[in-house]
Amino acid sequence: MSQQNVELVRSLTEAWQRREQEGTLDFVDPDVEWDATRLSETIPDVAGVYRGHDGVRTYWRRWLSAWRDIQFEIQDVLDAGDEVVMLVCNQHQWGRHSGIEVELPPYAGVFTIQAGKITRVRWYPDQGSALEAVGLAS
């Protein structure tokens, strides 16, 4: 089951990278909790807890409305039992109106998966705190 969870998160992130935001909801439970509260210092415009598919849409609309383009790399996707950690690096985004390029420091998401669906996502502004949250910190 753990490898299936890792593959589920990999499939989700591949869809994100293809800009298929609506299609990513196929991987997400209708009652998902999307927790971006830990991003209040790095990305205050999206910090908060979003619920359900409409909440996830709101999160992405807020994030993407400011940027003409976003590119990122998935450094790794790690099995943590019922949870999966996605490590993101080299994220660059270009302002929708200014064209200014912004690079984000490496960050991470922790995905809780039940019955083949993502039921909770917690975003962390750095990879170490995400790894610590799931007991994978060295």
N, C-alpha and C positions, 0 to 999 in steps of 0.2 A: 504494500500500500504506500509506503514512503516514497518509493521511486515514482509511483503514479502521481503523487502530490508534487514532486519536483517537476515532472513533465507537464503537469497542469499549469504551474507557474511559468515555466519556460514558454508554453504555448500562449499564455496570456501576454507575456512581454513581447513575444514576436508579433502578436496582433497589434499591440501598442506601437511598435516600431513601424508597422505598415499603416499606421494612422486609422486603424479600424476600432475606434473607441466604442462604438455601439456594439460591435461584435464581441468585444471583450466581456460584455455582460453575460454572455452564454456560460462563462466560467464562474460567475458570481451568484451566490445565493440571493434571492429577492429581498431578504431581510438583512443583508450584509451590514456590518458596522465598519465604516471607513474612517479610521482615527488618524488625523493629521495634527493633533494638538501639540506634538513635540516639535513641530516645524515653526512655532510662533516667532522664533528669533531669525530663522533663515528665510522663511517664506510666509510672512504674516498674512498675506492675502488669502491663503488657503487653510490656515490653521483652524482646526475645529473638528468636530465629529459629524460625519455624514451618514445617513441611514438609508438603506434600500437602493435600488437602481437609480431612482431620481436623485438621491443624495450623491451617488457616484458621478452622475452626469453633471450635477452642480459643481462638484470638486473639479472635474476636468474642464468645465466651461470657465471657471475662475482661473485656473492655471493657464489654459491655452489662450485665453482672450488677450493676454498681454504680449504673446510671442508669435512672431511670424513663422518660426521654425524651431524645433527642438530636436537635438540629436544626443543620444547617450549610448553607452555600452553596458552590457550586463557582465560584470566581472565574474560573478559566480552565482549559482543557485544551490543552496545547501539544505540538506535534510536535517530537520530537528524534531523528528517524531511526527506529532500531529501538526507541526508548524514547518514552514519553509521560509528560509531567509534568502532574499534577493539582494545582492550587493551591486550597486550602481556606481559607475565611475565615468569620467570624461563627458559629463553632460554639459553641452553648450546650447544656448538659446539666444535667439536674436529678437530684439524688440520689434513689435509689430509696427510701430510708427517711427521709432528712432533708428532701427537697424543695429543698435549697439549690441555687441556680443557679450554675453555673461556666461561665465563658467561656474558651475556649482561644485563644491567639494564633494568627495565620495559620500554617499548616503546609502540607506538600506530600507527595505520593507520587510515586515514579518507577516506572513500569510497563514491564517488558521484555516484548515480544510476539514470539512466533515461531509461524508456521503458524496464525495466527488465535486463539491462546490466550495468556493472560497466564502467563508462566513464572517471573517474579520481580517482587516488589514491595519497594521500599525506602522506608520512611517517614522523613521528615525533620522535626525540630521547628520548622523555619523555612523559608520559601520560598526565600530566598537560597542556602542550602546545597544544596538540590535543583537549582536552576537551575545552580549552579556545577558540580555533579556531572555534568551532561549537556552542559556547554559552552554554556549559554544565558545565563549571567550577563553583565550589561552592564558 
